[in-house]
Amino acid sequence: MKGIGAYRAARKKASPEQLVLLLYREALRRLEGLADAPADDPRWIKDTHHVRAILLELSDALDPKEAPELCKQLGALYAFCMSELVTAGSERDPARIEPVKKVVRDLHDGWEAVVKRPQEGLKWAS
């Protein structure tokens, strides 16, 4: 099971933190699929739109009351990525995807490290 089906199945069992990881992974999967997509491939529109929707969802979930500076920085990263995806989708240029992939990969890797360490005293907000 791939994509949204995997997300829907997992969200019934996953913690909010694990769901964020699933969203990052889905974004990366779609971005990596565009690396060799020809300009006339309909995935350019579908996948750039889908990744923008994921980033918008993640942006909307930010809670500035909990961590104002972090939310400001993440919001700026998400906005940058969404803007680049609009351009990448219209130009259909794989090079425009690379900075977005780097940001999403870095966010995924950092979040994954945090999720793997909750037993070390991190407390998740309810």
PyMOL commands that set and color helices and strands:
alter all, ss='L'
color gray80, all
select helices_A, chain A and resi 3-11+16-33+43-60+68-91+94-115+118-120
alter helices_A, ss='H'
color red, helices_A
deselect
rebuild
show_as cartoon
